[in-house]
């Protein structure tokens, strides 16, 4: 998922401040560590219990994890537990440029765990990767929806950890030091299911707003079950070039106009297979 163009238009002063935040906070990659929240912390979006069912919001916060890399961060979701070992699914593009091959994963309780990469290269050319970490703490595993595909019009919830907080157009700050408190849950609905799969496994178009850093986070149905993972935000910089079907063709201009206004995810059926 690409950052919004506005990030690249920041003044050098603001950009320098953001980079300072990125370089001065590095989660401990060798032990389980509780990360303190920064002094400037402001909750990006309070979860409104009247807007989000408590069942879904509670599940989302427990199963969604934050994944740190060299200079950025993404999201993931716990999909399996075997003894004290947990498996996390995320986007391949979240972890692909991490030079030191260390993957600190922060669970919802603010504890950072050292994770290892299970799947590389990409699983079946999907934008998917698996990480594993070990902990003696009990963590909730997301329930995977039994239906093969979500339905157009179905209400969905997308979770993850945005990398940036921008309360005003002239202000922006990194959330890297916010730890798990950067968590965000968005409400929307499935708007489009392509009959042909897009490259890297993308097939579900939904109205939820997805920000940079929420890549790899879960898309949940109204029961809190996993139906897909986030991956691409609305209005990509690449334009129509970002939408290419696996057969190499591109959508029509009319179809593209609808597709670019949606976020895009990989259905869980593709991951299970």
C-alpha positions as CSV (number, residue, x, y, z in Angstrom):
1,X,0.0,0.0,0.0
2,X,1.5,3.3,-1.0
3,X,1.6,6.4,1.3
4,X,-0.6,9.3,0.3
5,X,1.1,11.8,-1.9
6,X,0.7,14.4,0.8
7,X,3.4,12.7,2.8
8,X,5.9,13.5,0.0
9,X,4.9,17.1,-0.1
10,X,5.7,17.8,3.6
11,X,8.2,20.5,4.5
12,X,11.6,19.4,5.4
13,X,11.0,20.4,8.9
14,X,8.0,18.2,9.4
15,X,9.6,15.3,7.5
16,X,12.7,15.6,9.6
17,X,10.6,15.4,12.8
18,X,8.8,12.3,11.4
19,X,12.1,10.6,10.5
20,X,13.4,11.4,14.0
21,X,10.4,9.5,15.5
22,X,11.1,6.6,13.2
23,X,14.8,6.3,14.0
24,X,14.6,6.8,17.7
25,X,12.1,4.0,18.4
26,X,13.0,0.5,17.6
27,X,11.1,-2.4,19.2
28,X,13.3,-4.9,21.0
29,X,13.7,-7.7,18.5
30,X,15.2,-10.3,20.9
31,X,12.8,-10.4,23.7
32,X,9.2,-9.8,24.7
33,X,9.0,-6.1,25.5
34,X,6.3,-3.7,26.5
35,X,6.5,-0.6,24.4
36,X,5.8,2.7,26.2
37,X,3.5,5.2,24.5
38,X,5.1,8.5,23.4
39,X,4.4,11.7,25.3
40,X,2.5,13.2,22.4
41,X,0.1,10.3,22.0
42,X,-3.4,11.2,21.0
43,X,-5.8,8.4,20.2
44,X,-6.4,8.5,16.4
45,X,-10.0,7.2,16.5
46,X,-12.0,6.2,19.5
47,X,-14.0,3.0,18.8
48,X,-17.6,4.1,19.1
49,X,-19.5,1.2,20.8
50,X,-22.7,2.4,19.1
51,X,-21.1,2.3,15.7
52,X,-19.1,-0.9,16.1
53,X,-20.6,-4.0,17.8
54,X,-18.6,-4.8,21.0
55,X,-18.1,-8.4,19.8
56,X,-16.4,-7.3,16.6
57,X,-14.3,-4.5,18.2
58,X,-13.1,-6.8,21.0
59,X,-12.1,-9.6,18.6
60,X,-10.4,-7.1,16.2
61,X,-8.3,-5.6,18.9
62,X,-7.2,-9.1,20.2
63,X,-6.4,-10.8,16.9
64,X,-4.8,-7.8,15.1
65,X,-1.0,-7.4,15.5
66,X,1.4,-4.7,14.4
67,X,4.5,-5.7,12.5
68,X,7.7,-3.6,12.5
69,X,10.3,-3.5,9.8
70,X,13.4,-1.4,9.2
71,X,11.8,1.9,8.4
72,X,8.1,1.2,8.5
73,X,5.3,-0.9,10.0
74,X,2.3,-2.9,8.9
75,X,-0.4,-5.1,10.3
76,X,-1.3,-8.8,10.6
77,X,-3.8,-11.2,12.1
78,X,-3.3,-14.2,14.3
79,X,-4.8,-17.2,12.4
80,X,-3.4,-20.3,14.2
81,X,-2.0,-21.5,17.5
82,X,0.0,-24.7,18.1
83,X,1.1,-25.0,21.7
84,X,2.9,-21.7,22.4
85,X,3.5,-20.9,18.7
86,X,1.3,-18.5,16.9
87,X,1.0,-18.0,13.2
88,X,0.3,-14.5,11.7
89,X,-0.8,-13.8,8.2
90,X,0.1,-10.4,6.6
91,X,0.9,-8.9,3.2
92,X,4.2,-9.9,1.5
93,X,4.8,-6.2,0.7
94,X,4.8,-5.4,4.4
95,X,7.9,-7.6,5.1
96,X,9.7,-7.8,1.8
97,X,12.1,-4.9,2.2
98,X,13.3,-5.7,5.8
99,X,17.0,-6.1,5.4
100,X,17.8,-7.6,8.8
101,X,15.2,-10.3,8.5
102,X,14.0,-9.6,12.0
103,X,10.2,-9.2,12.5
104,X,9.1,-7.7,15.8
105,X,5.4,-8.4,16.1
106,X,3.3,-6.4,18.7
107,X,0.2,-8.1,20.0
108,X,-2.8,-6.2,21.3
109,X,-1.5,-6.1,24.9
110,X,1.5,-4.1,23.8
111,X,4.0,-6.9,24.1
112,X,6.5,-7.2,21.2
113,X,7.5,-10.8,20.1
114,X,10.4,-11.8,17.9
115,X,8.8,-13.5,14.8
116,X,10.3,-15.5,12.0
117,X,9.3,-15.6,8.4
118,X,7.6,-18.9,7.4
119,X,6.7,-18.2,3.8
120,X,9.1,-16.8,1.2
121,X,8.9,-16.1,-1.6
122,X,5.2,-15.2,-2.0
123,X,2.7,-18.0,-1.5
124,X,1.4,-18.9,-4.9
125,X,2.3,-15.3,-6.1
126,X,-0.2,-13.9,-3.6
127,X,0.6,-10.8,-1.7
128,X,0.7,-12.9,1.5
129,X,3.4,-13.9,4.0
130,X,3.3,-15.9,7.2
131,X,5.2,-15.1,10.4
132,X,5.5,-17.2,13.6
133,X,6.2,-16.2,17.1
134,X,6.3,-18.0,20.4
135,X,4.8,-16.8,23.7
136,X,3.5,-18.4,26.9
137,X,0.8,-15.8,27.0
138,X,-2.6,-16.8,25.7
139,X,-3.7,-14.9,22.6
140,X,-7.0,-15.1,20.7
141,X,-6.9,-16.7,17.2
142,X,-9.3,-15.3,14.6
143,X,-12.1,-17.5,13.5
144,X,-12.1,-18.0,9.7
145,X,-15.4,-17.6,8.0
146,X,-16.7,-20.8,6.5
147,X,-18.2,-19.2,3.4
148,X,-16.0,-19.2,0.4
149,X,-16.7,-15.6,-0.6
150,X,-18.1,-12.5,1.1
151,X,-21.3,-11.1,-0.4
152,X,-21.7,-7.8,-2.2
153,X,-23.5,-5.4,0.2
154,X,-22.2,-7.3,3.3
155,X,-21.1,-5.2,6.2
156,X,-17.4,-5.5,6.9
157,X,-14.9,-4.2,9.5
158,X,-11.2,-3.5,8.6
159,X,-8.6,-3.3,11.3
160,X,-4.9,-2.3,11.4
161,X,-2.4,0.3,12.6
162,X,-2.0,3.4,10.5
163,X,1.6,4.6,10.3
164,X,0.6,8.3,10.3
165,X,-1.7,10.6,12.2
166,X,-2.9,13.7,10.4
167,X,-5.5,15.6,12.4
168,X,-5.1,18.6,10.0
169,X,-3.8,18.9,6.5
170,X,-0.8,20.9,7.7
171,X,0.1,18.5,10.6
172,X,1.3,14.9,10.4
173,X,3.1,12.7,12.9
174,X,4.4,9.1,13.0
175,X,2.5,6.6,15.1
176,X,5.5,4.2,15.3
177,X,6.0,5.0,19.0
178,X,2.3,4.8,19.8
179,X,2.6,1.0,19.9
180,X,-0.7,-0.9,20.0
181,X,-2.7,2.3,20.7
182,X,-2.5,3.3,17.0
183,X,-5.1,0.6,16.4
184,X,-7.9,1.6,14.1
185,X,-11.2,-0.1,13.1
186,X,-13.2,1.1,10.1
187,X,-16.7,0.3,9.0
188,X,-17.8,-0.3,5.4
189,X,-19.3,-2.8,3.1
190,X,-18.3,-5.1,0.2
191,X,-18.9,-3.2,-3.0
192,X,-17.3,-5.4,-5.6
193,X,-16.2,-8.9,-6.2
194,X,-14.3,-9.3,-9.4
195,X,-15.1,-12.4,-11.5
196,X,-11.4,-12.5,-12.5
197,X,-8.8,-12.2,-9.8
198,X,-6.5,-9.2,-9.8
199,X,-2.7,-9.7,-9.6
200,X,-1.4,-11.0,-6.3
201,X,-4.8,-12.4,-5.3
202,X,-6.8,-9.2,-4.8
203,X,-10.5,-9.7,-5.5
204,X,-12.6,-8.0,-2.8
205,X,-13.4,-4.3,-3.2
206,X,-14.8,-2.6,-0.1
207,X,-15.7,0.9,1.0
208,X,-13.7,1.0,4.3
209,X,-10.9,3.5,4.5
210,X,-7.5,1.8,4.6
211,X,-4.5,3.9,5.6
212,X,-0.8,3.2,5.1
213,X,0.2,0.7,7.9
214,X,-3.1,-1.2,7.8
215,X,-1.9,-3.5,5.1
216,X,-2.1,-7.1,6.3
217,X,-4.8,-6.4,8.9
218,X,-8.0,-8.4,9.0
219,X,-11.3,-7.8,7.2
220,X,-14.0,-9.2,9.5
221,X,-17.7,-9.8,9.0
222,X,-20.4,-8.9,11.5
223,X,-19.6,-12.0,13.5
224,X,-15.9,-11.1,13.9
225,X,-14.9,-13.8,11.5
226,X,-12.0,-13.4,9.0
227,X,-13.1,-13.0,5.4
228,X,-9.9,-11.4,4.0
229,X,-6.9,-9.2,4.6
230,X,-6.3,-5.6,3.7
231,X,-3.8,-4.7,1.1
232,X,-4.5,-1.8,-1.2
233,X,-6.0,1.6,-0.4
234,X,-8.3,3.8,-2.5
235,X,-7.1,5.9,-5.4
236,X,-3.6,4.4,-5.9
237,X,-0.9,6.6,-7.3
238,X,-0.3,4.2,-10.2
239,X,-3.9,4.8,-11.4
240,X,-5.3,2.1,-13.8
241,X,-1.8,0.5,-13.8
242,X,-2.5,-0.8,-10.3
243,X,-5.4,-2.9,-11.5
244,X,-4.2,-5.8,-13.7
245,X,-6.0,-9.1,-13.8
246,X,-4.0,-12.3,-13.6
247,X,-4.4,-12.9,-17.3
248,X,-2.6,-9.6,-18.0
249,X,-5.6,-7.6,-19.0
250,X,-6.8,-4.4,-17.5
251,X,-10.3,-3.2,-16.6
252,X,-12.2,-0.9,-18.8
253,X,-12.1,2.8,-18.0
254,X,-15.7,2.6,-16.6
255,X,-14.8,-0.3,-14.4
256,X,-11.6,1.3,-13.3
257,X,-13.4,4.4,-12.1
258,X,-15.4,2.2,-9.7
259,X,-12.5,0.1,-8.7
260,X,-10.2,3.0,-7.8
261,X,-12.7,4.4,-5.3
262,X,-12.5,1.2,-3.2
263,X,-10.0,-0.4,-0.9
264,X,-8.9,-3.9,-2.0
265,X,-8.3,-7.1,-0.1
266,X,-7.4,-10.7,-0.6
267,X,-10.3,-13.1,0.3
268,X,-9.6,-15.7,2.9
269,X,-10.6,-18.4,0.5
270,X,-7.4,-17.6,-1.5
271,X,-5.3,-17.8,1.6
272,X,-6.8,-21.1,2.8
273,X,-6.1,-22.7,-0.5
